[in-house]
Amino acid sequence: MNIMRPGTRIDKLVGGHAAALSERLQTHREQLFPPDAKRELRKFTSGEVADLLGVKDAYLRKLDLDGKGPSPETRAGGRRYYSPADILALREMLEKGAKTPGTYLPGRRPGDHLQVITVINFKGGSGKTTTAAHLAQKLALDGYRVLGIDLDPQASFSALHGVQPEFDLPDGGTIYDTIRYDDPLPLRDVIQKTYFTNLDLIPGNLDLMEFEHATPMALRERQGSFFFTRIGDALAEVEDDYDIVVIDCPPQLGFLTMSALSAATAILVTVHPQMLDVMSMCQFLLMTSNLLGVVAEAGGSMDYDWMRYVITRYEPGDGPQNQMVSFMRSMFGEHVLNHPVLKSTAISDAGITKQTLYEVERTQFTRATYERAMESLNAVNGEIEGLIQAAWGRGKGM
């Protein structure tokens, strides 16, 4: 048992623990991804690609035999594999011959506004970052141009995309550099390409906390524009480059979250169906309503295309959870997504290696476990995609 001796300085103790943990994490990272290795997304089987495109596997085989589109990699047993860039090339080729515009490239058309989805929850452990990461990646795989923004100083969203803040961002590189009150940078200067085709990233780190500290001073001195417009103003610089922005907010209702909510066109609230979590969410909603009311009175935009609750880490065999889900549906009706994100060892095990389920090979899990988790994620993300399309005046979901 490690008992602190009288007179031990807590700052020295905590600092030592942080340094030791950081070194161990860096060692773990280098074992997974050597420093000279470029992290790459796996290739997808022709069956997976056919599902993504909404065509038959046999059709992809015919395209390959006819010399049309990218040539897949052929492995043992004649199995064909496509890279993410190959999938995008297939989408672009098929879109040219599609009878209905947007069949294979479903993103924005002239007149469609940028979709900015903020993923929020007041309580940690609700699956917020996992939900945001899987949503951003699936939208990119589906052909949308996506920008993911990590607004959480803990930077878990960044870590899932191969960025370890204390090593990769020693000199900044977060959205704070763009929304700071003194000498802000252009947003493009902090955008990074990821190994996901169609998915760019603005990573996070502890620098984001500076916005929480600097904003009260700026308000006192009436410095610059309103704090709640800063993220929206920054996004306006790159609005034409993307179809969708997914923001992983911090688990607190501070100035960062309020600025993100003011920039948003849609809100996704993650909820773990336990009584304590729902009680916490109640307090969060009350605080959010009061604070956003103040922002609205100050001229902030509070108009949203949609707002939904998504049930996360759901265990269908858990009686109390089922009762809580029924309670939420009775209270909020259509504002609760029809499909929940199931609690799955496949999702949690993928996270151990800082990956999502879309990145790992299905052979790492039992077939039933993998397919059950993937079906759950795809159903949730499919619902959200329907809401996005409805906001653009296409399909259903409003």
C-alpha positions, 0 to 999 in steps of 0.5 A: 500500500502506497501511503503518502509521507507527511510533507510530500508535495502533491504537485511533485507526486502528480507530476511524477505520475503524469511523466511516468504515465506519458512515457508508458503510453508513448512506449505502448503507442510505438509498439502499436505504430512505430515512429517511422510507420504511417498509420493506414486504414485497412482495406475493405473486402468486396462484400463490405464495399458492395454494402457501402455502395448499395450494389451487388458484389457480382457487379463489382466483380464485373466492373473489375473484369471489364477494366472499369474503376480501380483494380482491387488487390487480390488475395488468397482464395481470390478475395478482392480488397479495396482501399478507401481511395478505391471506394471513393473512386468507385463512387465518383465513377458510379455517380456519373452514370447514376439516374438519380443525383447523389446516389453514390456521392450523397453530399451537399448540392448547390443551396445546401447548408453545411451540417454541423453536428455537436455531440454532447453530454454533461456526464463522462462515460456516456459513449460520447467520443465513441459515438462521434468517432464512429459517426464521422468515420461512417459518414466519410466511408459513405462519401461525405466530406467530413471535418471532425473537431475534437473540442475536448481537452482530454483529446480522446477523439484525437487519440482514436485518429492517431494523434497523441497530444503531448507528443504530436501537438507540442506547439499547439494545433487545436481549434483554440489557435483559431478562436483565441482572442489574440493573434488567431490563426486561419482555420486551415492552418490547424486542419490535418488529413487523416488516414480516412479518405474524406475525413479531416481532423482538428485535434484537441489538447489541454490548450483548449482550456485556455479558452475557458480561462480567457473568455471571462477576461475578454467579456470584461474587456469587451475584446473581440466578437462574442465568444459564442460566435467564434467557432461558427465564424472559424467554420465559415472559412472552410464551409465550401470544403465540407459537407458535414462537421462533427464536433466532439464537445467536452463533458461540461457546459463551458464556453467551448460547448456553448460556442459549439452549440451556437455554431451547430445545425444539429445536436446529438445527446448521448445517454447511457440508460441508467437512472444516475445518468438520466438524472445528470442529463436532466441537470445538463438540459436545465443548465443548457436551456438557461444558458442558451437562452442568454446566448439567444438574447445576445443575438446567438443563433439557436435554430437547429435542423434537428436534435436527437437523443441516442441511447448508448452502451445499451444491454437489451437483457438488462431490465432496468435499462429497458425501463429507462429506455421506455421512460425516455421514449415516453417523455421525448418521443421521436427525439430519441433515435429508434436504434441504440448503440449496443454495449459490445466487447468488439467496440471496447476491445477496438478502443484498446488499440485506439481504433474504431470498429470500422478500422479493425479486421472482423477476424479479430472477433467472433463473427456474431459479436462483430456483426451484432456491434456493426449492425448496431452502429450502422443502424444509428449512423443510418438514422443520423444520415437520414436526418442530414438528408432531410435537412437538405430537403431530401428523404425522410427524418425530420 
